[in-house]
Amino acid sequence: MLLILLASLVAGLAVVAAIAGRLPRSALTVVVGATCGLVVVISSVATAAGGTSILTLPLGPAGAVTHLAVDPMAASFLLLLFVTIPWEATAPLPLAGLGLTLLAGDGFTLAVGLLLLGAPGRLRIAAVASVCVIVALACLGASAEFAVSRAAQANALLFPGIPFFLLLGAGSISLVHPAVGLYLLVRVLFNLSNSSQPLWWGLLLLLAGATVASIGAIRAALADTVDAVASACPLHQFGLAVMAIGVALTARAVDLPSVVSRALAAAWLAAVGHALCRVLLSRIAQAVETGAGTRRLDRLGGLVHGMPITAAACLAALLVVAVLPPGLGFAAFWLLLQLLVSIARSGDSGMLLLLASLAAVVAGSAGVMVLAAVRLFGIAFLGRPRTPRAAAAEEPAPRDRQVLGGLAAIATVLGVVPALALSPAAGWTRPVSALSFLVLPTEPGAPGYSPLAAAALLGVFTLVILRASRASDRHREPVWLGGFTAPAWLPFGDPATQYGAASFVAPLARMVRLLGPVVAIRDHAARYGGLVIRMANRLMAP
């Protein structure tokens, strides 16, 4: 019954997309919002109910049939994405493609859902992703009904090219919706493949995730605009999620089932943090550009006075992406590092060296993310105003403020109680116990991580600092003026006396410039990638 309702709502979004040109914009927004709300409610019920439902429809090509299915994994991703994505994009056709992708029960339905997901502006990217995923499923022998293919995978041989095709497809669709790429990795590599997968599958995803996390952190630290920082910061969480999936694959290859379930939980926590912060930071960037009249960091400053709600929402999002306690990102990061140590103990010296190197890379990327978060918040919100427009910045409309406050509150609550974030995915990661609401354990008997204790300590420390700063009589100027008094002929201060976007990351920029050969390799790869896209465009041209 739940699957029929979900399929009807997805079909309704497709019908709304067909008649969208005849509907007023306000009516279209209401209809799409109500439909997405119903999907969220039904998905919540499906995650609580558990089990798998399959629906067969006579809608396939050449007389074939279409299979739809909902299980705990699909229901949890439906809940996550239909809570977050409608705040970012309300086009009904991509939302219908999103629902069809997550409910797909065979390769053809999955390919159609991916194509609709990229419509209309990113159809070619979605086509590349669709072809790569279909090739991966064909190599796996799972292009037909997933339930039948899964049952036949007990003793199947796995083609070595499966993870490469899947990474290419998941990476392509991640340019449209990154969480869908994570769903494809988990669905195909875990749900549709058997436990005889080779060890290097997991190591490949570990390397890919560490690379993405590092690139995202460096891009966020060097970006010159608020929207560039907002688009780069969630890449770090995406990389952590890919690494956690790699840890789960590696643990399954070496027969550590308890580590597999905890690694999938870490991947889900990172996916939740990525989805929330991607939407929240995007809305914050729009609010800053509207309220301050610019997106450039070197022209912003002092926004905390005119835009306090936006500043608080930005702080909540940066607490997640900077993997600082008690943010949700730190829960995923801490769990991932603990699991890397657990796997390293069971491997040989070569694996120990590789996993230790990856842990060091991830820890370094987390440090760069802290730099990026401090740089963004310190320059844009806490620094002195650099332009008259920034000094007179205003909050966005009341509805936008409510959205920012709501998403920031969700991110904060989930960071303090990660078990709430784990609950929808308990059917395919690990069960949530009463202890999980207080402590996030990694191994039986281990002390674990207590976000409530971290939040309490942070609150006490903040209160002590505020009390001490108010009791002191040494501050003759406002705290965030840097101790300089603005003269009458320089109402916004001397630019030479305050930190800017470049001064924060000058050492990092010099280090990146030393990587000239790596940048050249990247440029060559981009040229070859562009060649592939142009060939695909010619093949798809009418």
C-alpha positions in Angstrom: 0.0 0.0 0.0 2.8 2.4 0.9 4.6 1.7 -2.4 1.4 2.3 -4.4 1.0 5.7 -2.6 4.6 6.6 -3.3 4.3 5.6 -7.0 1.1 7.6 -7.3 2.8 10.7 -5.9 5.7 10.3 -8.3 3.3 9.9 -11.2 1.5 13.0 -10.0 4.7 15.0 -10.1 5.2 13.9 -13.7 1.6 15.0 -14.6 2.2 18.3 -12.9 5.4 18.7 -14.9 3.4 18.1 -18.1 0.8 20.9 -17.3 3.2 23.2 -15.5 3.0 25.8 -18.2 -0.8 26.2 -17.7 -0.6 26.6 -13.9 0.2 29.8 -12.0 3.5 29.8 -10.3 2.0 30.1 -6.8 -0.3 27.1 -7.5 2.5 25.1 -8.9 4.6 25.8 -5.8 1.8 24.7 -3.5 1.0 21.5 -5.4 4.7 20.5 -5.6 5.2 21.3 -1.9 2.2 19.4 -0.8 3.2 16.4 -2.9 6.7 16.4 -1.5 5.3 16.7 2.0 3.2 13.6 1.4 6.2 11.7 0.1 8.1 12.7 3.3 5.2 11.4 5.5 4.8 8.1 3.7 8.6 7.6 3.6 8.7 8.1 7.3 6.0 5.4 7.8 7.9 3.1 5.4 11.2 3.5 7.3 9.4 2.6 10.6 7.5 -0.3 9.0 10.6 -1.9 7.4 10.3 -4.8 4.9 10.4 -4.7 1.1 7.5 -4.1 -1.2 7.6 -4.7 -5.0 5.1 -3.4 -7.6 5.1 -4.6 -11.2 3.6 -2.3 -13.9 3.2 -3.1 -17.6 5.0 0.0 -18.7 8.3 -1.3 -20.0 9.7 -1.2 -23.5 8.7 -3.8 -26.1 6.0 -5.3 -23.9 8.3 -5.6 -20.9 7.3 -4.6 -17.4 8.5 -2.0 -14.9 9.4 -2.9 -11.4 9.1 -0.5 -8.5 10.3 -1.4 -5.0 10.7 0.3 -1.6 12.9 -1.1 1.2 14.4 0.6 4.2 17.3 2.0 2.1 15.1 3.6 -0.5 12.7 4.9 2.1 15.4 6.6 4.1 16.9 8.3 1.0 13.4 9.3 -0.1 12.9 10.9 3.4 16.2 12.7 3.3 16.1 14.1 -0.2 12.4 15.1 -0.2 13.0 17.0 3.0 16.0 18.9 1.6 15.8 19.2 -2.2 12.4 21.0 -2.5 13.9 23.9 -0.6 16.6 24.2 -3.3 14.6 23.3 -6.5 10.9 22.9 -7.1 10.8 21.8 -10.7 8.3 18.9 -10.7 10.0 16.8 -13.5 13.4 16.4 -11.7 11.6 15.6 -8.5 9.6 12.9 -10.3 12.9 11.6 -11.7 14.3 11.6 -8.1 11.4 9.6 -6.8 11.6 7.1 -9.7 15.3 6.7 -9.3 14.9 5.8 -5.6 11.9 3.5 -6.2 13.4 1.7 -9.2 13.3 -2.0 -9.0 15.2 -2.8 -12.3 17.9 -1.3 -14.5 15.5 0.2 -17.1 13.4 2.1 -14.5 16.6 3.3 -12.8 17.9 4.6 -16.2 14.7 6.5 -16.9 14.7 8.0 -13.4 18.3 9.3 -13.9 17.3 10.8 -17.2 14.3 12.6 -15.7 16.5 13.7 -12.8 18.7 15.7 -15.2 15.9 17.2 -17.2 15.9 19.7 -18.8 19.2 21.5 -18.3 21.5 18.7 -17.4 20.1 15.9 -19.6 23.4 15.0 -21.2 25.1 14.6 -17.8 22.3 12.4 -16.7 22.5 10.4 -19.9 26.2 9.7 -19.2 25.4 8.7 -15.7 22.5 6.5 -16.9 24.7 4.7 -19.5 27.5 4.1 -16.9 25.1 2.7 -14.3 23.4 0.4 -16.8 26.8 -0.9 -17.9 27.8 -1.5 -14.3 24.5 -3.3 -13.6 25.0 -5.4 -16.8 28.5 -6.4 -15.7 27.0 -7.3 -12.3 24.2 -9.3 -13.9 21.6 -7.1 -12.2 20.1 -5.1 -15.1 16.8 -7.1 -14.8 14.6 -7.1 -11.7 16.8 -6.3 -8.7 15.1 -8.8 -6.4 15.7 -11.7 -8.8 19.3 -10.5 -9.5 20.1 -10.1 -5.8 19.0 -13.7 -5.1 21.2 -15.0 -8.0 24.3 -13.2 -6.7 25.3 -15.8 -4.1 28.0 -17.4 -6.2 28.3 -14.9 -9.1 31.7 -13.8 -10.4 32.2 -10.0 -10.2 33.5 -8.2 -13.3 36.5 -6.0 -12.4 35.2 -3.0 -14.2 32.0 -2.6 -12.1 33.4 -0.1 -9.6 34.9 2.1 -12.3 31.7 2.3 -14.3 29.7 2.9 -11.2 32.1 5.6 -9.9 31.8 7.4 -13.3 28.1 7.2 -13.3 27.7 8.1 -9.6 30.2 11.0 -10.1 28.3 12.3 -13.1 24.9 12.3 -11.4 26.5 13.8 -8.4 26.9 17.0 -10.5 23.1 17.1 -10.4 22.2 15.7 -7.0 25.2 14.4 -5.0 23.2 12.3 -2.6 21.8 10.3 -5.5 25.4 9.3 -6.3 25.8 8.0 -2.8 22.6 6.1 -3.1 23.8 4.4 -6.3 27.1 3.4 -4.6 25.3 1.8 -1.7 22.6 0.2 -3.7 24.7 -1.4 -6.4 27.9 -2.2 -4.4 26.1 -3.5 -1.3 22.6 -4.4 -2.1 23.1 -5.9 -5.5 26.6 -7.4 -5.3 27.7 -10.4 -3.2 30.2 -10.6 -0.3 32.8 -12.1 -2.6 33.8 -8.7 -3.9 37.5 -8.1 -4.0 39.4 -6.0 -1.4 40.5 -3.3 -3.9 36.9 -2.2 -4.4 36.9 -0.7 -1.0 40.4 0.7 -1.3 39.3 2.4 -4.6 36.5 4.2 -2.9 38.7 5.1 0.0 41.1 6.9 -2.3 38.3 8.5 -4.3 36.6 9.8 -1.1 39.8 11.2 0.4 40.6 13.0 -2.9 37.1 14.5 -3.0 37.2 15.6 0.6 40.7 17.2 0.2 39.6 19.0 -3.0 36.5 20.3 -1.4 38.3 21.6 1.6 41.0 23.4 -0.5 38.4 24.9 -2.8 36.4 26.2 0.1 39.4 27.7 1.7 40.5 29.5 -1.5 37.1 30.6 -2.8 36.6 34.4 -3.1 32.8 34.5 -3.1 30.2 33.3 -0.6 28.4 31.1 -3.2 31.7 29.4 -4.2 32.4 28.6 -0.5 28.8 27.4 -0.1 29.2 25.0 -3.1 32.6 23.7 -2.0 32.1 23.1 1.7 29.6 20.2 1.3 32.1 18.4 -0.9 34.1 17.5 2.2 31.1 15.7 3.7 30.5 14.0 0.4 34.0 12.7 0.4 33.7 11.4 3.9 30.5 9.5 2.9 32.3 7.9 -0.1 35.2 7.0 2.3 32.8 5.4 4.7 31.3 3.3 1.9 34.8 2.3 1.0 35.4 1.3 4.7 32.3 -0.8 4.6 33.4 -2.6 1.4 36.8 -3.2 2.8 35.4 -4.6 6.0 33.1 -6.9 4.1 36.0 -8.2 2.1 37.9 -9.1 5.3 34.8 -10.4 7.0 34.2 -7.8 9.7 30.3 -7.5 9.7 30.2 -5.3 12.7 32.5 -2.8 11.1 30.3 -2.9 7.9 27.2 -1.8 9.7 29.0 1.0 11.6 30.7 2.2 8.4 27.3 2.4 6.7 26.0 4.4 9.6 29.0 6.8 9.2 28.2 7.1 5.5 24.6 7.9 6.3 25.5 10.5 8.9 27.8 12.2 6.4 25.1 12.0 3.7 22.6 13.7 6.0 25.1 16.4 6.9 25.9 16.9 3.2 22.3 17.2 2.1 21.3 19.6 4.9 24.3 21.9 4.6 24.2 21.9 0.8 20.8 23.4 0.9 21.3 25.6 3.9 24.6 27.2 2.7 23.0 27.7 -0.7 20.1 29.6 0.8 22.6 31.6 3.0 24.6 32.6 0.0 21.4 33.9 -1.7 20.4 35.8 1.4 23.8 37.4 1.7 23.8 38.5 -1.9 20.3 39.9 -1.6 20.9 41.6 1.7 24.4 42.9 1.2 24.3 43.5 -2.5 27.4 41.4 -3.3 28.8 37.9 -3.0 32.5 38.9 -2.9 34.2 38.2 0.5 36.4 41.3 0.1 33.4 43.6 0.1 31.5 42.0 3.0 31.9 42.4 6.7 29.8 43.1 9.9 26.8 41.2 8.6 26.1 39.8 12.0 24.6 43.1 13.0 22.2 43.5 10.2 21.6 39.8 9.5 21.7 38.0 12.9 19.4 35.1 11.8 21.4 34.5 8.7 24.6 34.6 10.7 23.2 32.1 13.2 22.1 29.7 10.4 25.5 30.0 8.8 27.3 29.2 12.0 25.1 26.1 12.4 25.9 24.9 8.9 29.7 25.7 9.3 29.7 23.7 12.5 28.7 20.7 10.5 31.0 21.0 7.5 34.0 22.0 9.6 33.6 18.7 11.5 33.7 20.4 14.9 31.8 19.0 17.9 28.9 18.8 18.6 28.1 19.1 14.9 26.7 16.2 12.8 29.8 16.3 10.6 32.1 15.5 13.6 30.0 12.5 14.5 30.6 11.0 11.0 34.2 12.1 10.9 35.0 10.6 14.4 33.2 7.3 13.5 35.1 7.1 10.2 38.5 7.6 11.8 37.7 5.0 14.5 36.6 2.5 11.8 39.8 3.1 9.8 41.8 2.2 12.9 39.7 -1.0 13.4 40.3 -2.2 9.9 44.0 -1.4 10.0 44.4 -3.7 13.1 43.1 -6.7 11.1 45.2 -6.1 8.0 48.9 -6.5 7.0 51.5 -3.8 7.2 50.8 -2.6 3.7 47.1 -2.0 4.5 48.1 -0.4 7.8 50.4 2.1 6.0 47.7 2.9 3.4 44.9 3.4 6.0 47.2 5.5 8.2 48.0 7.7 5.3 44.4 8.1 4.4 43.5 9.0 8.0 46.2 11.6 8.0 44.9 13.1 4.7 41.3 13.2 6.0 42.5 14.8 9.3 44.4 17.4 7.2 41.4 18.1 5.1 39.3 18.6 8.3 41.9 21.2 9.4 41.6 23.0 6.1 37.8 22.9 6.5 38.1 24.6 9.9 40.2 27.3 8.2 37.6 27.7 5.5 34.8 28.0 8.0 36.6 30.6 10.2 37.6 32.5 7.1 34.0 32.7 5.8 32.3 33.6 9.1 35.1 35.8 10.3 35.3 38.0 7.2 31.7 38.1 6.1 29.9 38.2 9.5 32.3 39.2 12.2 34.7 41.6 10.4 34.2 45.3 10.0 31.9 46.5 7.2 34.0 47.2 4.1 31.3 48.9 2.0 28.2 51.1 2.8 26.0 48.4 1.3 27.4 45.7 3.7 27.0 48.1 6.6 23.3 48.5 5.8 22.7 44.8 5.0 19.2 43.5 5.8 17.7 40.1 6.6 15.8 38.3 3.8 12.0 38.0 3.7 10.2 36.4 6.6 9.6 33.1 4.8 13.3 32.8 3.9 14.2 33.5 7.5 11.9 30.8 8.6 13.5 28.3 6.2 17.0 29.3 7.3 16.0 29.0 11.0 14.3 25.6 10.5 17.1 24.0 8.6 19.7 25.4 11.1 17.6 24.0 14.0 17.4 20.6 12.3 21.1 20.5 11.7 21.8 21.6 15.3 19.5 19.0 16.9 20.8 16.2 14.7 24.3 17.1 15.7 23.5 17.0 19.4 21.5 13.7 19.0 23.0 11.8 16.0 20.7 8.9 16.9 17.8 10.9 15.4 19.7 11.1 12.1 20.5 7.3 12.3 16.9 6.3 13.0 15.5 6.4 9.4 18.4 4.3 8.2 18.4 1.8 11.0 16.9 -0.9 8.7 20.1 -1.1 6.6 22.8 0.3 8.8 22.6 -0.7 12.4 19.8 -0.6 15.0 19.5 2.4 17.2 19.6 1.6 20.9 18.8 3.7 23.9 22.5 4.1 24.5 22.9 5.6 21.0 20.9 8.7 22.1 23.6 9.5 24.6 26.8 8.0 23.3 27.9 7.1 19.7 29.9 3.9 20.3 32.3 2.3 17.8 33.1 -1.0 19.5 31.5 -3.0 22.3 33.1 -1.7 25.6 34.6 1.4 23.9 33.8 4.7 25.6 32.4 6.3 22.4 31.6 9.9 21.6 29.0 11.8 23.6 27.7 14.9 21.6 25.5 15.9 24.5 28.5 16.2 26.8 30.4 18.1 24.1 27.5 20.5 23.6 27.2 21.0 27.4 30.9 21.8 27.7 30.8 24.1 24.8 27.8 25.9 26.3 29.5 26.4 29.6 32.7 27.6 28.0 30.8 30.1 25.9 28.9 31.5 28.9 32.2 31.9 30.8 33.8 33.7 27.9 30.8 36.0 27.5 30.6 36.7 31.2 34.3 37.5 31.4 34.2 39.8 28.4 31.3 41.8 29.8 32.9 42.0 33.3 36.2 43.4 31.9 36.6 47.1 31.4 39.5 46.8 29.0 37.4 46.8 25.8 37.0 50.4 24.7 35.9 49.4 21.2 33.4 46.8 19.9 34.8 43.3 19.9 35.0 42.8 16.2 36.5 46.1 15.2 39.9 44.6 15.8 40.9 47.3 18.2 41.0 50.1 15.5 38.9 53.2 15.7 37.6 54.3 12.3 38.5 58.0 11.6 36.0 60.4 10.2 37.6 60.4 6.7 37.6 56.5 6.7 34.1 55.5 8.0 34.7 51.8 7.1 38.3 51.7 8.4 41.6 51.4 6.7 41.5 48.2 4.5 45.2 47.7 5.4 44.3 47.2 9.1 41.9 44.3 8.7 42.1 40.8 7.5 40.8 39.9 4.0 40.0 36.9 2.0 43.5 36.6 0.6 45.4 37.2 3.9 43.7 34.2 5.6 44.9 31.6 3.1 48.1 33.1 1.7 50.3 30.1 2.9 47.8 27.6 1.5 47.6 29.5 -1.8 51.4 29.4 -2.1 51.4 25.6 -1.4 48.7 25.0 -4.1 50.8 27.0 -6.6 53.6 24.5 -6.0 51.4 21.7 -7.3 51.8 22.9 -10.9 52.2 19.3 -12.3 49.1 18.1 -10.6 47.1 21.1 -12.0 48.5 20.3 -15.5 47.3 16.7 -15.1 43.9 17.9 -14.0 43.7 20.2 -17.0 44.6 17.3 -19.4 41.9 15.2 -17.7 39.4 18.0 -18.1 40.2 18.2 -21.9 39.7 14.5 -22.3 36.5 14.7 -20.3 35.3 17.5 -22.5 36.1 15.4 -25.6 33.9 12.6 -24.2 31.1 15.1 -23.5 31.3 16.5 -27.0 31.2 13.0 -28.5 28.1 12.2 -26.4 26.5 15.5 -27.6 27.0 14.6 -31.2 25.6 11.1 -30.7 22.6 12.5 -29.0 22.0 15.4 -31.4 18.9 15.0 -33.6 
